[in-house]
Amino acid sequence: MKRLEGRIAIVTGAAQGLGEAIALRLAAEGCAGLVVADMNVEKATAVASAISSRTSCRAIAVRTNVSDEADVAAMVQAATDAFGRLDLLVANAGILKAHDLVDFPAADWRAVIDVNLTGYFLCAQAAARAMIPNKSGSIVQVNSKSGKKGSFRNSAYAASKFGGVGLTQSIALDLAPHGVRVNAVCPGNLLDGTLWQESLYAQYAKTQGLSAEEVRRKYEAQVPLGRSCAYEDVCNVVAFLCSDESSYMTGQAINVTGGQEMR
């Protein structure tokens, strides 16, 4: 028996990178149905097709802007229409825009908060409405080590992630009487991941006055275990939090940082 046998899941931001890895892992763990939710519906469709062909899980793609309430409601409705219920939500969708404080455009600040914090709230709210009648469910937010400690020239992202930890704790209290658990995973730097490769090296090199290689060496040097966080490291914890193995855990923000963050 696989530990997520028969479960129905939504993973947001699942068209590539960590979200794609999480979706594939949940399918491999036995999910019967899975919604691959993302703004990029073409890539989401490719991921859903790959899941359906490689595993026994039936996956569908749904175009979703997590900061749009109507989109989020439609995402959850698509899951319940296709599969009859919703058991798991992994709120992974997120963006990062890095600037020095005095140069931070307010529009960029609002965009980060809208996706990373308001988007998480809207997804958790809609998922909870589907889970409460069943008196069970698990919501997992993909947070960050930046939800535990401030981030240099990266204030909007850290603010959104600190807020995510508080939101996780608060809605865990709201949903505990209904049998729905809420936890967060706080990864370290995914230096080989899509977000870093396509965006963060360039952003951090610019804001910190370093080369891309210097940025990598700087962040690797901060990790006691001496290596980058990998998708598998995060997926291991997400799968655990989605499963009954974590049935006595709610309101937690679990570090997956190689010892870089211990609080």
C-alpha positions in Angstrom: 0.0 0.0 0.0 1.4 3.4 -1.1 1.0 6.0 1.6 -1.2 8.3 -0.5 -3.2 5.5 -2.1 -6.5 6.8 -3.6 -6.0 10.4 -2.5 -7.0 13.4 -4.6 -4.6 16.3 -4.7 -4.0 19.8 -6.1 -0.5 21.1 -6.6 -0.2 24.8 -7.6 2.7 26.2 -9.6 3.2 22.6 -10.9 4.1 23.2 -14.5 7.8 23.1 -13.9 10.5 23.0 -11.2 9.7 22.1 -7.7 6.0 22.0 -8.2 6.4 19.5 -11.1 8.6 17.4 -8.9 6.0 17.4 -6.1 3.2 16.5 -8.4 5.2 13.6 -9.8 6.0 12.4 -6.3 2.4 12.6 -5.0 1.4 10.5 -8.1 4.1 8.0 -7.4 2.9 7.8 -3.8 -0.5 6.5 -5.0 -2.7 9.5 -5.6 -5.7 8.5 -7.7 -6.3 12.0 -9.1 -4.3 15.2 -9.3 -4.8 18.7 -10.6 -1.7 20.3 -12.1 -2.5 24.0 -11.5 -0.4 26.8 -13.1 -0.6 30.0 -15.1 1.2 28.2 -18.0 -1.4 25.8 -19.1 0.7 24.4 -21.9 3.4 23.2 -19.6 0.9 22.1 -17.0 -0.8 20.0 -19.6 2.5 18.3 -20.5 3.1 17.5 -16.8 -0.4 16.1 -16.4 0.1 13.9 -19.5 3.4 12.7 -18.1 1.9 11.8 -14.8 -1.0 10.0 -16.4 1.3 8.0 -18.7 3.9 7.1 -16.1 1.7 6.3 -13.1 -1.8 5.0 -12.2 -2.8 8.6 -11.2 -5.2 10.4 -13.5 -3.9 14.0 -13.8 -5.6 17.1 -15.3 -4.2 20.6 -16.0 -6.1 23.7 -14.9 -4.9 27.2 -15.7 -4.9 29.0 -12.4 -3.8 32.5 -11.2 -3.6 31.8 -7.5 -4.0 35.5 -6.7 -7.4 35.5 -8.4 -10.3 34.4 -6.3 -12.5 33.2 -9.2 -9.6 31.2 -10.7 -8.9 29.5 -7.4 -12.6 28.6 -6.9 -12.6 27.2 -10.4 -9.5 25.1 -9.7 -11.0 23.5 -6.7 -14.3 23.0 -8.5 -12.4 21.3 -11.3 -10.9 18.9 -8.8 -14.2 17.9 -7.2 -16.0 17.7 -10.6 -13.3 15.4 -12.0 -12.6 13.3 -8.9 -15.5 13.7 -6.5 -13.6 15.2 -3.6 -10.3 16.9 -2.5 -7.9 15.4 0.1 -4.6 17.3 -0.4 -3.5 20.8 -1.4 0.1 21.7 -1.9 0.3 25.5 -2.2 3.6 25.8 -4.1 3.0 28.7 -6.5 5.3 31.6 -5.8 7.3 34.4 -7.3 10.4 36.3 -6.2 11.4 39.9 -7.1 14.6 41.2 -5.4 15.5 44.8 -4.9 17.3 47.0 -2.4 14.8 48.6 -0.1 15.1 52.2 -1.3 14.7 51.1 -5.0 11.9 48.6 -4.4 9.0 49.3 -6.8 5.7 49.2 -5.0 4.2 47.3 -7.9 6.8 44.5 -7.5 6.2 44.4 -3.7 2.4 44.0 -4.3 2.9 41.3 -6.9 5.0 39.2 -4.5 2.6 39.6 -1.6 -0.4 38.9 -3.9 1.0 35.6 -5.2 2.9 34.3 -2.2 0.6 35.3 0.7 -2.8 36.2 -0.7 -2.6 33.4 -3.2 -1.8 30.9 -0.4 -4.8 32.2 1.6 -7.2 31.9 -1.3 -6.1 28.4 -2.1 -6.2 27.2 1.5 -9.6 28.8 1.9 -11.1 27.2 -1.2 -9.5 23.8 -0.4 -10.8 24.0 3.2 -14.4 24.5 1.9 -14.1 21.2 0.0 -12.3 19.3 2.8 -14.4 20.3 5.8 -17.5 18.2 4.8 -15.3 15.1 4.7 -13.7 15.9 8.1 -10.3 15.2 6.8 -7.5 16.7 4.6 -4.0 18.0 4.5 -2.9 21.5 3.3 0.9 22.0 2.8 2.4 25.3 1.9 5.8 25.4 0.3 7.4 28.2 2.3 11.1 29.0 2.5 14.0 29.5 4.9 13.2 33.2 4.2 10.0 32.6 6.3 12.2 32.1 9.3 15.0 34.7 8.8 15.2 38.0 6.9 16.6 38.0 3.4 19.2 40.5 2.1 17.7 42.9 -0.5 14.7 40.6 -0.7 12.2 42.1 1.7 9.0 41.4 -0.2 9.7 37.7 -0.5 10.7 37.4 3.2 7.6 39.3 4.3 5.4 37.1 2.2 7.0 33.9 3.6 7.0 35.1 7.3 3.3 35.9 6.7 2.9 32.4 5.3 4.2 30.8 8.5 1.7 32.9 10.6 -1.1 32.0 8.2 -0.2 28.3 8.4 -0.4 28.4 12.2 -3.7 30.4 12.2 -5.6 28.3 9.7 -4.3 25.2 11.4 -6.2 26.3 14.5 -9.3 27.1 12.5 -9.3 23.8 10.7 -8.2 21.4 13.5 -11.8 20.9 14.8 -12.7 19.8 11.2 -9.9 17.2 11.0 -8.0 19.2 8.4 -4.2 19.6 9.1 -2.1 22.6 7.8 1.7 22.6 7.7 4.5 24.3 5.8 7.8 23.2 4.4 10.7 25.7 4.5 13.3 24.6 1.9 16.8 26.0 1.7 18.3 27.2 -1.5 17.5 25.0 -4.5 20.6 26.1 -6.4 20.1 23.6 -9.2 16.4 24.2 -9.5 14.5 26.0 -12.3 13.9 29.2 -10.3 17.5 29.7 -9.5 18.7 28.8 -13.0 16.2 30.9 -14.8 16.0 33.9 -12.5 17.6 34.1 -9.1 21.3 33.9 -10.1 20.8 36.9 -12.4 18.7 38.8 -9.8 21.1 38.2 -6.9 24.2 38.9 -9.1 22.7 42.2 -9.9 21.5 43.2 -6.4 24.6 41.9 -4.6 27.3 43.0 -7.1 28.6 39.4 -7.6 29.0 37.0 -10.5 26.6 34.1 -10.8 29.3 31.7 -9.8 30.1 33.9 -6.7 26.4 33.9 -5.8 26.4 30.0 -5.9 29.6 29.7 -3.8 28.2 32.3 -1.3 25.0 30.3 -0.7 26.6 26.9 -0.6 29.1 28.2 2.0 26.2 29.0 4.3 25.0 25.4 4.6 26.4 23.2 7.4 25.8 20.0 5.4 27.7 21.6 2.5 25.3 21.2 -0.4 22.3 22.7 -2.2 18.8 21.7 -1.3 17.4 19.2 -3.9 13.9 18.7 -5.1 13.9 15.2 -3.5 14.7 16.7 -0.1 11.6 18.8 -0.2 9.4 16.2 -1.8 10.3 13.7 1.0 8.8 16.1 3.6 5.8 17.1 1.5 4.8 13.5 1.0 5.2 12.8 4.7 3.0 15.8 5.6 0.4 14.8 3.1 0.3 11.2 4.6 -1.3 9.7 7.7 2.2 9.3 9.1 2.0 13.0 10.1 -1.5 12.7 11.6 -0.4 14.3 14.9 1.2 17.3 13.2 -0.5 20.6 12.4 0.6 24.3 12.4 4.3 23.3 11.8 6.9 25.0 9.5 9.5 22.3 8.9 13.0 23.4 7.8 14.7 21.5 5.0 17.8 23.6 4.9 20.8 21.3 5.6 21.2 23.0 9.0 21.2 26.5 7.7 18.1 27.4 9.6 17.3 25.6 12.9 14.4 27.5 14.4 
